[in-house]
Amino acid sequence: MQSKKIDPKLAAKDIRAGMDHAALMRKYNLSIRGLIMMFHKLVAKGVLLESEAAQRIPSEDTPLHIRNQFTGEILFSSPAQTVKELVETAVKRGADLSEADLAGANLFELQAREANFSEALLFRAQLQGADLTGTILFRAELAQSYLSRAKLTKADLSEANLTEADLTAADFRETVMVRANLDKANLFETDLRKSDLKDARFLEANLEKANLENADLAGAELEGANLAGAGLAGANLAEANWKSAKNVPVERE
């Protein structure tokens, strides 16, 4: 796992502020071993006292927490080497991760089929190649997240916020995305066949070469969207605002 460049003073400030171990791992993209090493380096640099480190430094067996983003309540707790492993363990054990705070988490290739992430905070989360088949992401916060090549077949993303998200070549077949916000999202070569996109927003989104065949786009907002090479055969565009979309395929003009 490649860690982010760490500002020692900021990291020490976060520790003193009481940021828990999983939150530190998410913020600095660290494994539990990397987090332990960070504590030692902060002491060596003199920005964190040994007494402060002794009170907070974890071991590899220290339970990590997934918390509710609104209340701070612990939703799931278990030792894990990475945040991804923590989340996968929670899913395997049937934990309800509604409203979970996973902002910025490195969840590359996460396996979380049919999990419940309703209203979860996944802002800027790294979910490239993740398997989220059948997952509930109702009203989830996924702005600026990375979902390229992710599998979301038959998932529920109703009213989810995906503004500026990278959905390149992701699989959204038969996915429910009613009233989802995809403004300025990148959906290059994204598979949206038979998806329910009623009243969804795609303002200035990139839908180049996206497959929207037999998708329900009734009432969708497509103003400024790039539809170059998009497949729209059988798509329902009733009452959709797509007249000002760019590069609309000839058969739909």
ABEGO torsion letter per residue (X at the ends): XBBBBBBAAAAAAAAAAGBBAAAAAAAAGBBAAAAAAAAAAAAAAGABBAAAAAAABBBAABBBBBBBAAAGBBABBBBBABAAAAAAAAAAAGBBABGBBABGBBABGBBBBGBBABGBBABGBBABGBBABGBBABGBBABGBBABGBBABGBBABGBBABGBBABGBBABGBBABGBBABGBBABGBBABGBBABGBBABGBBABGBBABGBBABGBBABGBBABGBBABGBBABGBBAAABBGBBAAAX
